[in-house]
Amino acid sequence: PEDVNVDMEDVMVIDSQATATMARQVGPEEWAQLKAAPAFMHQFRLVMPDVELPDHPLQMHGSGVQHVVGLILLTKLATLIGKRPMWRYPESHLHPRYQLGLADLAIHLSKAKP
């Protein structure tokens, strides 16, 4: 419709390619820090409450885990740089039971302060 105006300059599109790229950039030390951070783990557990995260590099975990980690990190990055995050197909790479947690994560992140 003509009355809908979407300013893409203030939007950061987050898709599965972007989340995979972000996951590849997380080093072992950063991954250990993320797993030790209660705020990050709370967000991760909203989507994957029962997934164990052994002491392996992030890149050795499944694509679903990597996708959720990248989604959280990129959403936080978008807000920190003053962009509105726009998730594209966030359910990709996720088992249907974990797809349900995406809504809880989206609500939580929308209420979080940058």
C-alpha positions as CSV (number, residue, x, y, z in Angstrom):
1,P,0.0,0.0,0.0
2,E,1.1,3.6,-0.6
3,D,0.5,4.6,3.0
4,V,3.1,2.2,4.3
5,N,6.6,3.8,4.6
6,V,9.4,1.5,5.6
7,D,12.8,3.2,6.1
8,M,15.3,0.5,5.4
9,E,18.2,2.7,6.4
10,D,17.5,2.2,10.0
11,V,16.9,-1.6,9.7
12,M,19.4,-4.4,10.1
13,V,18.2,-7.6,8.3
14,I,19.1,-10.7,10.2
15,D,18.8,-14.0,8.2
16,S,20.3,-17.4,8.4
17,Q,23.3,-16.5,6.4
18,A,24.1,-13.6,8.7
19,T,23.6,-15.8,11.8
20,A,25.9,-18.4,10.4
21,T,28.5,-15.8,9.6
22,M,28.3,-14.4,13.2
23,A,28.6,-17.9,14.7
24,R,31.8,-18.6,12.7
25,Q,33.3,-15.4,14.2
26,V,32.7,-16.4,17.8
27,G,36.0,-17.7,19.2
28,P,36.5,-20.2,22.0
29,E,37.1,-17.5,24.6
30,E,34.1,-15.5,23.5
31,W,31.9,-18.6,23.5
32,A,33.0,-19.5,27.1
33,Q,32.2,-15.9,28.1
34,L,28.7,-16.1,26.5
35,K,27.9,-19.4,28.2
36,A,29.0,-17.8,31.6
37,A,26.8,-14.7,31.1
38,P,23.4,-15.2,32.8
39,A,21.6,-12.7,30.5
40,F,22.8,-14.4,27.3
41,M,22.0,-17.9,28.7
42,H,18.5,-16.8,29.7
43,Q,17.9,-15.6,26.1
44,F,19.3,-18.8,24.7
45,R,17.2,-20.9,27.1
46,L,14.0,-19.2,26.0
47,V,14.4,-20.9,22.6
48,M,16.4,-24.1,23.6
49,P,15.6,-24.8,27.2
50,D,16.9,-28.4,27.2
51,V,20.0,-28.2,24.9
52,E,23.2,-29.0,26.6
53,L,26.2,-26.9,25.7
54,P,29.4,-29.0,26.3
55,D,32.8,-27.4,26.3
56,H,33.2,-27.5,22.5
57,P,33.8,-24.5,20.2
58,L,30.5,-23.0,19.0
59,Q,31.3,-24.2,15.5
60,M,31.1,-27.8,16.7
61,H,27.5,-27.4,17.8
62,G,24.6,-28.0,15.5
63,S,23.3,-25.4,13.0
64,G,20.3,-24.7,15.2
65,V,22.5,-23.7,18.2
66,Q,24.7,-21.6,16.0
67,H,21.6,-19.9,14.5
68,V,20.1,-19.0,17.8
69,V,23.4,-17.7,19.1
70,G,23.9,-15.6,16.0
71,L,20.3,-14.3,16.2
72,I,20.8,-13.1,19.7
73,L,24.1,-11.5,19.1
74,L,23.0,-9.8,15.9
75,T,19.8,-8.5,17.4
76,K,21.8,-7.0,20.3
77,L,24.3,-5.5,17.8
78,A,21.5,-3.9,15.8
79,T,20.1,-2.2,18.8
80,L,23.5,-1.0,20.0
81,I,24.2,0.7,16.7
82,G,20.7,2.2,16.5
83,K,19.2,-0.1,14.0
84,R,15.9,-2.0,14.2
85,P,16.5,-5.7,13.8
86,M,14.4,-7.5,11.2
87,W,14.5,-11.2,11.4
88,R,14.1,-13.0,8.1
89,Y,12.9,-16.6,8.5
90,P,14.2,-17.0,12.0
91,E,12.7,-20.5,12.2
92,S,15.1,-21.8,9.6
93,H,17.6,-24.4,11.0
94,L,15.4,-25.0,14.1
95,H,13.4,-28.0,15.1
96,P,9.7,-27.2,15.3
97,R,9.7,-27.4,19.1
98,Y,12.4,-24.8,19.3
99,Q,10.6,-22.6,16.8
100,L,8.0,-21.9,19.5
101,G,10.6,-20.3,21.7
102,L,11.4,-17.7,19.1
103,A,8.3,-15.7,20.1
104,D,9.4,-15.7,23.7
105,L,12.9,-14.5,22.6
106,A,11.4,-11.8,20.4
107,I,9.2,-10.5,23.2
108,H,12.1,-10.6,25.7
109,L,14.5,-8.8,23.3
110,S,11.9,-6.2,22.4
111,K,11.6,-5.2,26.1
112,A,15.4,-5.2,26.7
113,K,17.3,-1.9,26.9
114,P,20.2,-1.5,24.4
